[in-house]
Amino acid sequence: MTSAIAPSETAAPETAAPEALATEATALAAAPAADAVLLVAEDARAFGAYARTGGWAFGLKVARSVRPGGQGAGETPKISAKEFAELAGCSAERVMRYYKAWDKAADDGMVPHFEALAPGMDVELPDADVWLSYYTSRSSALTPRGTAITEAAEAEGIRPTKALEVAENPTALRAAILADPGTAEAARKALMDRLGEDPALRTELVRDIVRADDLKKAVAAEAKAGDRVEYVRQIVEKGQVKTPAGQLIEAPAELREEAERHLSLIDELDDGEESGEWAREAYDTVRDLVAQTVQSDPELRVQERRAKFYSSLQKATKVFEELTFDDIQNAEDFQDIYEDDMVRRLEDLQQAIGACISALQAATAQQTATAQQEPGAS
């Protein structure tokens, strides 16, 4: 005979199952949430530590875990830089950059030496900004060349890593110079600053300019413009000017004012503006005023003509002194170089010299006669 089962006896198990499942699900969900909170908190603490100390935080991990040079594996629980790098999943070179940065800082008394640190030990770390003065992210900084670049970068007030990166990528530097006028201008100024202390670079640069016709012409044009500007500047600064014949005379007020006006226009030009046309205009204007000054003064005009004659005479004398036969030993040598045109030109030159002498002698005789005719002459 089958016994009857009360409804209450069968309902309890059916209603309890969903509640138990819900409780279990909540417990399972709460565990990951709690772990996430811990993980987030840990990240925040790590971030805060790095924000305060920067690379020092990682430098400490290397310093307290990598054994210093000279210590054997049996003398310390620390490991080699190679082993540390393998565990970290990075290169031993990268580990050694942190190692060397800590070593330099320890020598300066910023942090404890390696021997004073043990795995897991914490110490007070310097500020994050100080780390950059000891650490370099590039191995090239450890070479003499890298050291020089680092010192130059620090003198310019920039991070050495930036300068080292550029030095390690000359092709990238070339591309930037070719594409960007600002970079090209910075490179030009840097080269000009370096030329004074690098004779080899200066020589190579001059050779490059000489080999390029366009550059050679440009250099000649700039040199000519520079000479013209200097001519005008000397008038303003010294108050004197050279005449076409080479006389040094006092510049009249009008001439000085005009020279100063042109010079101020040239000095106001921007670095990128061409000064050649301005220099030519200033030079031509000043030269015209100089010529007018000479022509307006009878005494000065005579002095100018005398100076011009003496200048030509000096040049002619120097050239004629080179017309010698010191290197000819006998008549056969004369026959080898002889040309009829040589004799004709020398005869023309002799006649010109004779005419000059006659004109000067005649002027001297006339001057003497005139002096004798004056009243009171003996």
Backbone torsions as a table, in degrees:
resi	resn	phi	psi	omega
1	MET	NA	132.3	-175.7
2	THR	-86.7	131.3	179.4
3	SER	-84.4	149.2	179.7
4	ALA	-84.7	145.3	-179.7
5	ILE	-110.2	126.0	179.5
6	ALA	-66.6	143.5	179.4
7	PRO	-58.2	-36.0	-178.2
8	SER	-64.7	-29.0	-178.4
9	GLU	-72.1	-30.4	-179.1
10	THR	-92.0	-22.6	-176.3
11	ALA	-74.4	-34.5	-175.4
12	ALA	-59.9	-49.7	179.2
13	PRO	-60.8	-36.8	-177.1
14	GLU	-67.3	-37.0	-178.9
15	THR	-82.5	-24.3	-177.9
16	ALA	-75.5	-27.9	-175.8
17	ALA	-61.7	-46.4	178.7
18	PRO	-64.0	-37.7	179.7
19	GLU	-64.8	-41.5	179.5
20	ALA	-65.5	-39.7	179.3
21	LEU	-65.3	-41.1	179.7
22	ALA	-63.2	-41.8	-180.0
23	THR	-64.2	-42.4	-179.7
24	GLU	-65.4	-40.3	179.3
25	ALA	-64.5	-40.9	178.5
26	THR	-62.8	-41.0	179.5
27	ALA	-65.1	-40.3	179.8
28	LEU	-67.3	-37.9	179.6
29	ALA	-72.2	-32.8	-177.7
30	ALA	-69.2	-33.7	-178.4
31	ALA	-63.1	-50.5	176.5
32	PRO	-61.5	-36.5	179.5
33	ALA	-62.9	-41.2	178.8
34	ALA	-66.0	-41.4	177.3
35	ASP	-62.8	-39.2	179.8
36	ALA	-63.3	-41.3	178.1
37	VAL	-60.3	-42.3	178.8
38	LEU	-64.9	-41.2	179.7
39	LEU	-64.8	-42.9	178.4
40	VAL	-62.4	-42.8	179.3
41	ALA	-62.9	-39.6	179.0
42	GLU	-64.9	-41.6	177.1
43	ASP	-61.7	-42.1	-179.9
44	ALA	-63.1	-42.5	178.8
45	ARG	-64.5	-41.8	179.6
46	ALA	-64.6	-40.5	178.9
47	PHE	-63.9	-43.3	179.6
48	GLY	-63.2	-39.9	178.9
49	ALA	-64.4	-41.0	-180.0
50	TYR	-70.6	-36.5	178.7
51	ALA	-61.8	-35.4	-179.3
52	ARG	-79.8	-38.4	-170.8
53	THR	-113.6	-13.8	-180.0
54	GLY	59.2	-133.6	-177.1
55	GLY	-66.6	-14.7	179.2
56	TRP	-60.1	-33.1	-178.6
57	ALA	-61.6	-41.3	179.2
58	PHE	-79.9	-32.0	176.0
59	GLY	-61.3	-38.2	178.1
60	LEU	-63.8	-39.8	179.8
61	LYS	-61.2	-39.5	177.6
62	VAL	-70.4	-45.9	-175.1
63	ALA	-62.9	-34.2	-176.7
64	ARG	-92.3	-6.1	-176.9
65	SER	-117.3	-22.4	-178.7
66	VAL	-100.7	128.7	-177.6
67	ARG	-74.4	141.6	179.9
68	PRO	-72.5	162.2	179.4
69	GLY	-61.5	141.7	-179.9
70	GLY	96.5	-15.8	178.1
71	GLN	-96.8	133.5	179.1
72	GLY	-83.7	166.3	-177.7
73	ALA	-62.3	-30.1	-178.4
74	GLY	-82.5	-8.4	-176.5
75	GLU	-91.0	-13.8	-174.5
76	THR	-152.0	149.8	175.5
77	PRO	-74.7	-6.9	179.9
78	LYS	-70.2	163.3	-177.8
79	ILE	-117.3	172.3	-179.8
80	SER	-75.7	163.5	178.5
81	ALA	-62.4	-35.4	179.6
82	LYS	-64.8	-45.4	179.4
83	GLU	-64.9	-41.1	179.5
84	PHE	-61.6	-41.9	-179.5
85	ALA	-64.3	-39.2	178.8
86	GLU	-63.6	-41.1	177.6
87	LEU	-67.0	-35.5	-178.0
88	ALA	-80.4	-17.2	-177.9
89	GLY	75.6	32.6	178.0
90	CYS	-136.6	-175.1	-178.4
91	SER	-85.2	151.2	175.7
92	ALA	-64.0	-30.0	178.7
93	GLU	-61.6	-41.7	178.8
94	ARG	-65.1	-40.9	178.1
95	VAL	-61.3	-41.0	-177.2
96	MET	-69.2	-25.8	176.2
97	ARG	-66.2	-39.7	175.5
98	TYR	-68.4	-38.2	-179.8
99	TYR	-61.6	-47.5	-177.3
100	LYS	-69.6	-34.6	177.1
101	ALA	-63.7	-43.2	178.2
102	TRP	-64.9	-38.2	-179.6
103	ASP	-62.2	-44.6	178.6
104	LYS	-65.2	-40.4	179.0
105	ALA	-66.3	-36.3	178.0
106	ALA	-65.1	-39.4	177.5
107	ASP	-62.3	-29.5	178.5
108	ASP	-87.7	0.2	178.9
109	GLY	80.2	14.7	-179.0
110	MET	-78.3	-34.6	-176.5
111	VAL	-140.6	164.3	178.4
112	PRO	-68.1	154.7	175.2
113	HIS	-72.4	162.6	-177.2
114	PHE	-55.2	-42.3	-174.9
115	GLU	-63.0	-22.1	-178.6
116	ALA	-87.9	-1.9	-176.1
117	LEU	-110.5	144.9	176.6
118	ALA	-127.0	157.3	179.7
119	PRO	-53.2	131.7	179.0
120	GLY	85.7	-6.8	-177.5
121	MET	-75.2	138.9	176.0
122	ASP	-109.2	142.7	177.0
123	VAL	-136.5	163.1	176.6
124	GLU	-72.5	131.0	-174.3
125	LEU	-107.3	150.6	177.2
126	PRO	-67.4	174.1	178.1
127	ASP	-66.4	156.0	-176.9
128	ALA	-60.6	-39.3	-175.9
129	ASP	-62.4	-28.8	-177.5
130	VAL	-70.5	-24.9	-177.1
131	TRP	-59.3	-37.8	-175.4
132	LEU	-65.3	-21.0	179.1
133	SER	-79.9	-9.3	179.9
134	TYR	-115.4	-28.2	-172.3
135	TYR	-103.9	139.6	170.2
136	THR	-128.2	136.1	-177.1
137	SER	-84.6	3.6	-176.4
138	ARG	-124.6	134.2	-178.8
139	SER	-68.8	-22.6	-179.2
140	SER	-65.0	-20.3	-179.8
141	ALA	-68.0	-16.1	-177.4
142	LEU	-85.4	-7.8	179.0
143	THR	-88.9	162.7	176.2
144	PRO	-56.0	-39.6	178.2
145	ARG	-63.6	-43.5	179.2
146	GLY	-64.8	-36.5	178.4
147	THR	-63.3	-41.7	178.7
148	ALA	-64.1	-41.1	179.5
149	ILE	-66.0	-41.0	179.0
150	THR	-60.7	-46.4	179.7
151	GLU	-62.7	-40.3	179.2
152	ALA	-66.0	-39.4	179.4
153	ALA	-64.7	-42.3	179.1
154	GLU	-64.6	-36.6	178.1
155	ALA	-65.7	-31.1	178.4
156	GLU	-84.8	-6.8	178.5
157	GLY	80.5	26.7	178.5
158	ILE	-121.2	164.8	-180.0
159	ARG	-70.6	131.5	-179.9
160	PRO	-57.4	-32.4	-178.2
161	THR	-60.5	-34.3	178.5
162	LYS	-65.6	-46.1	-179.7
163	ALA	-66.1	-39.9	179.0
164	LEU	-64.9	-38.4	178.9
165	GLU	-62.9	-41.7	178.1
166	VAL	-64.7	-43.2	-178.8
167	ALA	-63.8	-30.2	-179.5
168	GLU	-83.2	-7.2	-178.4
169	ASN	-130.3	68.5	-178.6
170	PRO	-61.6	-30.3	178.0
171	THR	-66.1	-40.2	176.7
172	ALA	-65.0	-38.6	177.4
173	LEU	-62.8	-44.1	178.4
174	ARG	-60.0	-44.1	179.9
175	ALA	-61.5	-42.0	179.7
176	ALA	-65.2	-39.6	179.3
177	ILE	-65.6	-42.7	-178.8
178	LEU	-68.0	-33.1	-173.8
179	ALA	-92.5	-26.3	-170.4
180	ASP	-122.9	117.1	179.0
181	PRO	-58.8	-35.5	-179.7
182	GLY	-64.8	-42.0	177.6
183	THR	-66.6	-40.2	178.2
184	ALA	-61.5	-39.9	179.3
185	GLU	-66.1	-41.3	177.5
186	ALA	-63.0	-40.6	178.7
187	ALA	-65.0	-39.6	179.7
188	ARG	-62.7	-45.4	180.0
189	LYS	-64.2	-38.9	179.1
190	ALA	-64.7	-41.4	178.3
191	LEU	-63.4	-41.9	179.4
192	MET	-63.0	-38.7	177.9
193	ASP	-66.9	-30.8	-176.5
194	ARG	-83.0	-25.9	-174.3
195	LEU	-57.9	-34.0	-177.5
196	GLY	-64.7	-28.4	-176.8
197	GLU	-111.1	6.3	-178.1
198	ASP	-132.1	82.9	-178.4
199	PRO	-58.6	-35.8	-178.8
200	ALA	-64.2	-44.1	178.1
201	LEU	-64.4	-40.4	179.5
202	ARG	-61.5	-42.9	179.4
203	THR	-63.5	-44.9	179.8
204	GLU	-63.7	-39.0	-179.9
205	LEU	-66.4	-41.5	177.8
206	VAL	-62.8	-41.5	178.2
207	ARG	-62.3	-41.6	178.5
208	ASP	-62.0	-40.3	179.9
209	ILE	-66.3	-43.1	-178.7
210	VAL	-64.0	-35.8	-178.5
211	ARG	-72.8	-22.8	-178.2
212	ALA	-99.4	114.5	-175.7
213	ASP	-60.3	-41.6	-178.6
214	ASP	-63.3	-42.8	179.3
215	LEU	-67.0	-39.4	-179.7
216	LYS	-62.2	-41.5	178.0
217	LYS	-66.8	-39.3	179.8
218	ALA	-64.5	-40.5	178.3
219	VAL	-63.6	-42.8	179.3
220	ALA	-62.9	-40.5	-179.9
221	ALA	-66.4	-41.3	179.1
222	GLU	-66.7	-37.9	178.9
223	ALA	-64.2	-40.7	178.8
224	LYS	-64.9	-43.4	177.9
225	ALA	-63.2	-39.0	178.3
226	GLY	-63.4	-41.4	177.8
227	ASP	-62.8	-39.2	-179.6
228	ARG	-67.3	-42.5	178.1
229	VAL	-63.3	-40.3	179.8
230	GLU	-64.7	-35.8	177.4
231	TYR	-60.4	-45.3	179.7
232	VAL	-69.1	-39.1	-178.0
233	ARG	-64.2	-37.8	180.0
234	GLN	-63.4	-34.0	177.8
235	ILE	-64.5	-42.6	-177.8
236	VAL	-69.4	-44.4	-173.0
237	GLU	-81.4	-35.0	-175.9
238	LYS	-107.3	-15.0	178.7
239	GLY	73.0	16.9	179.6
240	GLN	-128.1	157.7	-178.6
241	VAL	-146.1	147.8	176.1
242	LYS	-91.7	134.6	176.1
243	THR	-80.3	168.5	177.4
244	PRO	-55.9	-29.6	179.9
245	ALA	-85.8	-3.1	176.8
246	GLY	100.0	3.8	177.6
247	GLN	-73.4	143.8	175.5
248	LEU	-103.2	112.2	-175.3
249	ILE	-123.5	162.9	175.3
250	GLU	-72.2	131.8	-178.9
251	ALA	-79.2	129.0	176.5
252	PRO	-62.4	160.0	-177.7
253	ALA	-58.6	-41.4	-179.5
254	GLU	-61.1	-41.9	-179.3
255	LEU	-66.3	-42.3	-180.0
256	ARG	-64.4	-40.5	180.0
257	GLU	-64.1	-41.4	-179.8
258	GLU	-67.8	-40.4	177.4
259	ALA	-63.1	-41.3	180.0
260	GLU	-65.8	-37.2	179.3
261	ARG	-64.0	-46.0	179.6
262	HIS	-66.6	-38.6	-178.6
263	LEU	-65.8	-38.1	179.1
264	SER	-64.7	-35.9	177.4
265	LEU	-65.0	-39.4	179.3
266	ILE	-69.2	-41.8	-178.8
267	ASP	-66.6	-24.0	-179.3
268	GLU	-83.9	-6.0	179.7
269	LEU	-66.0	144.5	174.4
270	ASP	-71.3	161.5	-177.2
271	ASP	-58.4	-33.9	-176.4
272	GLY	-84.7	-8.6	-176.9
273	GLU	-82.2	144.5	178.2
274	GLU	-74.2	133.1	-179.0
275	SER	-104.2	-5.1	-174.7
276	GLY	-58.8	-48.2	-178.4
277	GLU	-66.3	-40.0	177.7
278	TRP	-64.5	-39.8	179.7
279	ALA	-66.3	-41.0	179.6
280	ARG	-63.6	-43.8	-180.0
281	GLU	-63.6	-42.6	179.7
282	ALA	-64.4	-43.3	-178.1
283	TYR	-64.5	-46.7	-178.1
284	ASP	-63.9	-40.4	179.7
285	THR	-63.3	-45.5	-179.2
286	VAL	-66.0	-42.7	-179.8
287	ARG	-62.5	-39.0	177.8
288	ASP	-63.3	-40.9	179.3
289	LEU	-67.2	-35.7	177.3
290	VAL	-63.9	-44.6	179.1
291	ALA	-61.9	-40.5	177.8
292	GLN	-64.5	-38.1	179.1
293	THR	-62.8	-42.6	-179.9
294	VAL	-65.6	-45.0	-176.4
295	GLN	-69.5	-27.3	-177.8
296	SER	-81.3	-9.4	-178.9
297	ASP	-116.7	107.0	-176.3
298	PRO	-55.3	-45.5	-179.2
299	GLU	-63.9	-43.3	179.3
300	LEU	-66.2	-35.2	178.8
301	ARG	-63.5	-41.1	177.4
302	VAL	-65.2	-45.1	178.8
303	GLN	-59.8	-37.8	179.6
304	GLU	-65.8	-43.3	179.3
305	ARG	-64.5	-39.4	178.3
306	ARG	-64.8	-45.0	179.8
307	ALA	-63.0	-39.4	179.1
308	LYS	-64.1	-40.9	179.2
309	PHE	-65.2	-44.2	179.7
310	TYR	-62.8	-38.2	178.7
311	SER	-63.3	-44.0	178.9
312	SER	-66.9	-39.7	179.5
313	LEU	-63.1	-40.0	179.4
314	GLN	-64.9	-42.0	177.9
315	LYS	-64.8	-43.7	-179.8
316	ALA	-64.0	-40.5	179.5
317	THR	-61.9	-43.7	-179.5
318	LYS	-62.7	-40.6	179.9
319	VAL	-69.0	-42.2	-177.3
320	PHE	-66.6	-32.7	179.0
321	GLU	-64.0	-21.0	178.6
322	GLU	-83.2	-11.1	179.7
323	LEU	-85.0	74.5	-179.6
324	THR	-122.6	165.4	177.7
325	PHE	-117.6	36.1	-177.3
326	ASP	-63.4	-26.7	-177.0
327	ASP	-93.3	4.6	179.5
328	ILE	-101.1	126.9	-172.5
329	GLN	-99.5	-29.9	-174.8
330	ASN	-149.7	179.7	-176.7
331	ALA	-65.1	-32.5	179.5
332	GLU	-63.2	-36.1	177.6
333	ASP	-65.8	-37.0	176.0
334	PHE	-62.7	-42.8	-179.8
335	GLN	-63.5	-31.6	-179.2
336	ASP	-67.0	-35.2	-175.8
337	ILE	-100.9	-7.5	-171.9
338	TYR	-66.4	135.5	170.8
339	GLU	-140.2	139.8	179.1
340	ASP	-56.4	-34.1	-176.9
341	ASP	-64.6	-28.5	178.2
342	MET	-62.0	-47.2	-178.4
343	VAL	-65.0	-41.9	-178.6
344	ARG	-62.5	-42.8	-179.2
345	ARG	-67.5	-38.1	177.7
346	LEU	-65.8	-38.1	177.6
347	GLU	-65.0	-40.1	176.7
348	ASP	-63.5	-40.9	178.8
349	LEU	-65.2	-38.8	179.2
350	GLN	-64.4	-40.2	178.8
351	GLN	-65.9	-40.3	179.9
352	ALA	-65.0	-42.4	178.1
353	ILE	-64.8	-41.3	178.7
354	GLY	-62.2	-39.8	179.5
355	ALA	-65.4	-40.7	177.3
356	CYS	-62.5	-45.0	-179.8
357	ILE	-61.9	-43.8	-179.4
358	SER	-63.0	-42.0	-179.6
359	ALA	-64.7	-40.9	179.9
360	LEU	-68.7	-39.7	179.3
361	GLN	-66.4	-38.2	178.4
362	ALA	-66.0	-41.3	178.9
363	ALA	-64.6	-36.9	179.1
364	THR	-66.9	-41.8	179.6
365	ALA	-64.7	-40.9	179.4
366	GLN	-65.6	-39.5	179.6
367	GLN	-64.1	-40.1	179.6
368	THR	-66.1	-41.8	180.0
369	ALA	-65.3	-41.3	-179.9
370	THR	-64.7	-38.4	-179.8
371	ALA	-67.3	-35.6	-178.8
372	GLN	-71.4	-27.9	-178.7
373	GLN	-81.3	-14.8	-179.0
374	GLU	-68.3	146.3	-179.6
375	PRO	-59.6	139.3	178.6
376	GLY	88.3	-1.7	179.3
377	ALA	-75.7	142.7	-177.4
378	SER	-82.6	NA	NA
